[in-house]
Amino acid sequence: MGGAFLDAASGAPLHPVAREALLAALEDGWADPGRLYSAARRAQVLLDAAREVVAGAIGARPDEVSFAANGTQALHAAVLGTIRGNTRSTVFVHSAVEHSAVLHALELHESSGGTALEIGVDSQGRVDADRFVSAAHTLGVCGAALQAANHEVGTSQPVSEIAARISVPLVVDATQLVGHAPVPSGWSVLAADPRTWGGPTVGVLAVRTGTRWRSAAPPDDREAGRVPGVPNLPAIVAAAASLRAVLQERDERAARHWAMIERIRSTVAATVPDVEVLGDPTARLPHLVTFSCLYVDGEALLTALDRRGFAVSSGSSCTSSTLEPSHVLVAMGALTSGNVRVSLHRDTTEAEVDEFLAVLPQVVAEVRDELGAAGL
C-alpha cells in the first residue's frame, strides 16, 4: 500500500512554480524593498508585481493588499483592525464556525470589554443569513466576520448575500477558498493563506479603500501601515507565482477534485457502517470532505490510517492546550469523535483515492474492535 497525503487543507505540498520562484527570489529579492539602492529597488519591483497578482486574484486593488507572516496573523489583523477602526461601537458579529484564529482575536476583544455576538449554524454548517443580518443591524455593532467556506466541513457561506444587506464592515476568511473557487463579492476585509494553494508560509490581508480599519499593532510604515516589519519577499514572490499558476488550472482541477470528493462521499456512506458524511453536499469547497464514524476514537483512527500511509486530519482532534472538541462540529450538532477530514491537492490521483476507500472500512473495523465497540 503506497498511501497518500490527504491533508492539503492544513498546507498543500509546495507547487513546483512556487519552488522555482522562491529560489529565484532568494537570489534577486533579498534586499529590503524599503531602501533606495539598486538591489532594494529590484526587490520593490518584485514585491509590487506579487501584490498585483494577488490583488487580481481576489478582486482588489494592489494598494489594498498587504502581506503578513502567515494566515493566522492575517486573520488576527483583519478582525482586530476592524474593531479598532470602529471604537465607538464594541459589538462584533460572527458565525459559530469561524476559524479558531478569528475566535481567539475576539476573545482578546472581549477581555478588553467588547462583545462578540455568535450566530449559530444548521446541521450542514451554514449560518442563517436573516439572523446574521439582523444581528449586524443591532445598535453598537462595529463589524462582522463570515468565512467564505468552512475549513473543517467545506460548506460555503452566503457571503455575497449578507454583504449586500449589511452596512458594517464584513471580514471574510478566504483561507480555504482562494485558489480553489471564485472569491465572493462584498467583503470589506479579507484574509487568505498561500499554504492552502501550494505556496509557502505567508499571509494575505486585504482592506477595501474606505473601510474603517486601523492596525492593532504598533505603528510601522511597512505594508501601508497594516502589518509591521520587513515583508518576507521570497515567500511573497513564490506565493504570487504559484497563485498565478493555480488560477490557470483552477477550473479543471476543481472539476477533478469535485468528482473525487463525490466518490468519497458516496463510497464511505455505502461501505462504512454507522458513518455520517458532514457538510453541504453541493454548496461546498471542491476539494474537502469530513465524515464521522460512530464508536471510533478520532486519534486512534488517524494513527491507524497513518500506519497504512494515509495522512488525514480530524475535525475532532483535541489540542493539547484546550483538550476541547472541534467547535465547528459542536455548533453543527455533529459527532465530535471519530471524525476524518480528507482534503486533496493538485497531485492527488484517483488511484490514491481508490486505495484510501479500499483501506478505510477495514481500518475503521480494526479500531472499533480494539476499542471493544465492534459488536455495538
LINGIGI-V12530 format. One record per residue. PSI is psi in whole degrees, -180 to 180 (* if undefined). OMEGA is omega in degrees with one decimal (none if undefined). Layout:
{{PSI	OMEGA} {PSI	OMEGA}}
This chain:
{{125	-176.9} {-29	-177.8} {-173	-178.0} {155	172.8} {113	-175.6} {40	179.4} {45	-176.6} {-24	179.4} {-24	176.2} {-14	-178.4} {111	-177.8} {155	173.9} {147	-177.3} {127	179.1} {141	179.0} {-38	178.2} {-37	177.8} {-41	179.8} {-44	178.9} {-45	-178.7} {-37	179.7} {-46	179.7} {-41	179.3} {-40	-178.8} {-30	175.6} {-30	179.1} {-38	-170.0} {-5	-176.0} {32	-176.2} {-20	-172.9} {161	177.4} {115	-177.4} {-9	179.6} {-3	179.7} {178	-171.8} {-9	-178.5} {170	-169.0} {-42	179.5} {-37	178.3} {-37	178.5} {-38	176.0} {-41	178.1} {-39	179.2} {-38	176.9} {-43	178.5} {-41	-179.8} {-42	179.2} {-41	-179.6} {-42	178.3} {-40	179.6} {-40	179.2} {-41	179.2} {-49	-178.1} {-42	179.3} {-44	179.1} {-35	-177.7} {-31	-176.5} {2	179.1} {42	-179.3} {171	170.5} {148	-180.0} {-38	-177.9} {-5	176.1} {-8	-174.1} {131	173.4} {161	-178.2} {133	178.4} {179	-179.3} {-33	-177.6} {176	-178.2} {-37	179.2} {-46	178.2} {-38	178.5} {-42	178.6} {-43	177.1} {-48	-178.6} {-38	-179.5} {-47	-177.4} {-52	-174.6} {-34	176.9} {-36	177.0} {-41	178.6} {-45	-177.7} {-26	179.3} {-6	-178.8} {63	-170.0} {-19	-179.4} {-15	177.1} {147	-172.1} {2	-178.0} {131	179.6} {125	-176.7} {141	178.6} {158	175.2} {160	-178.2} {-9	-174.0} {20	176.9} {159	177.7} {149	-178.6} {-28	177.7} {-38	176.7} {-45	-178.9} {-37	178.7} {-38	176.1} {-39	179.9} {-28	173.5} {-40	176.3} {-41	177.6} {-44	-179.6} {-35	179.6} {-19	178.4} {10	177.0} {-1	179.1} {177	-178.9} {135	174.0} {120	-176.2} {110	-174.4} {134	177.1} {127	-176.2} {173	-179.0} {167	176.9} {-173	-175.2} {-14	176.7} {-1	177.2} {14	-177.7} {136	179.3} {149	175.6} {115	-174.9} {-42	-178.4} {-43	179.1} {-39	-179.8} {-46	179.9} {-44	179.2} {-43	179.1} {-39	-179.6} {-21	178.9} {1	179.3} {144	178.9} {132	176.9} {5	179.1} {129	-179.1} {-18	-179.0} {177	-178.9} {157	178.2} {133	177.1} {121	-179.2} {151	176.0} {-40	177.2} {147	-174.1} {139	-176.1} {-15	-178.7} {-40	-176.6} {-8	173.4} {-6	-176.6} {132	177.5} {148	179.3} {154	-178.4} {61	-173.6} {-52	-176.2} {-41	179.3} {-47	-178.0} {-41	-179.2} {-35	-179.1} {-14	-174.1} {-2	-179.6} {160	-178.1} {-14	179.3} {158	178.7} {137	179.4} {117	175.8} {126	-178.3} {122	174.0} {106	179.7} {25	-173.6} {-27	177.2} {-6	-172.2} {-46	-173.5} {131	-176.9} {-14	-178.4} {-28	-177.4} {162	179.4} {146	178.7} {130	180.0} {156	-179.7} {165	170.7} {-6	-177.6} {151	174.7} {-41	177.9} {137	-175.4} {144	174.9} {142	178.2} {160	-175.4} {107	-178.9} {-23	-179.7} {-27	-177.7} {-12	176.3} {8	177.5} {15	175.7} {176	177.7} {-179	-177.9} {109	175.5} {161	179.6} {154	177.6} {127	175.3} {125	178.9} {133	-179.9} {119	179.6} {140	174.8} {131	-178.7} {-11	178.2} {137	178.1} {99	-175.8} {138	179.4} {130	-176.5} {137	176.4} {-3	178.2} {165	175.7} {154	-176.7} {142	177.8} {146	-177.3} {5	178.1} {154	172.0} {50	177.9} {25	179.1} {7	-176.4} {-36	-177.4} {123	-176.7} {156	173.9} {161	178.1} {128	-179.1} {149	177.8} {84	-170.5} {-47	179.2} {-42	178.8} {-39	179.7} {-45	178.6} {-44	179.4} {-38	178.4} {-44	-179.2} {-42	-179.9} {-43	179.3} {-35	178.2} {-42	177.5} {-43	179.7} {-41	-178.8} {-41	-178.9} {-32	178.7} {-28	-177.8} {8	-170.9} {-49	-174.7} {-44	179.3} {-44	-178.8} {-40	179.4} {-40	178.3} {-41	179.1} {-44	178.4} {-40	179.6} {-44	-179.7} {-40	179.2} {-43	179.9} {-38	175.6} {-41	179.2} {-39	177.6} {-46	-178.8} {-47	-176.6} {-40	-176.4} {-42	178.3} {-44	180.0} {-31	-176.1} {-24	-171.3} {-16	-180.0} {117	179.3} {150	174.6} {56	179.5} {148	176.7} {123	176.1} {129	-170.0} {161	176.9} {165	179.9} {132	-177.9} {-18	-176.8} {-44	180.0} {80	-170.4} {170	171.4} {149	-176.8} {-15	-167.0} {12	-169.5} {141	174.6} {146	176.0} {140	175.2} {153	-177.7} {133	179.0} {120	178.7} {149	178.7} {30	-179.7} {136	172.2} {128	-175.0} {-44	-178.8} {-41	178.7} {-38	-179.2} {-43	178.7} {-40	179.0} {-41	179.5} {-40	177.2} {-37	178.2} {-37	177.2} {-27	176.7} {-2	177.0} {8	-177.4} {120	178.5} {110	176.8} {175	176.6} {172	-178.5} {127	176.7} {-12	-178.2} {5	-177.8} {128	176.9} {145	176.2} {153	-179.0} {-22	-176.6} {-32	-175.0} {-28	-176.3} {32	179.7} {149	178.2} {171	-179.3} {126	177.5} {-25	178.5} {-49	-178.3} {-35	176.4} {-45	-179.2} {-32	-180.0} {-14	-175.1} {24	-178.0} {169	174.3} {139	179.7} {18	172.5} {156	179.7} {28	-177.7} {140	178.3} {127	173.3} {126	176.3} {127	177.9} {134	-170.4} {156	174.9} {179	-171.2} {-27	-176.6} {2	176.8} {133	-177.2} {160	175.7} {-34	178.9} {-39	177.8} {-41	177.5} {-44	178.7} {-40	179.3} {-42	177.8} {-45	-179.3} {-30	178.4} {-35	-176.5} {-34	-170.4} {-51	-177.3} {-40	180.0} {-41	-179.8} {-44	178.4} {-43	179.6} {-40	179.8} {-43	179.8} {-42	178.1} {-38	179.7} {-41	178.2} {-34	-179.5} {2	179.6} {26	-176.4} {5	-174.1} {-30	-177.1} {1	-177.4} {*	none}}
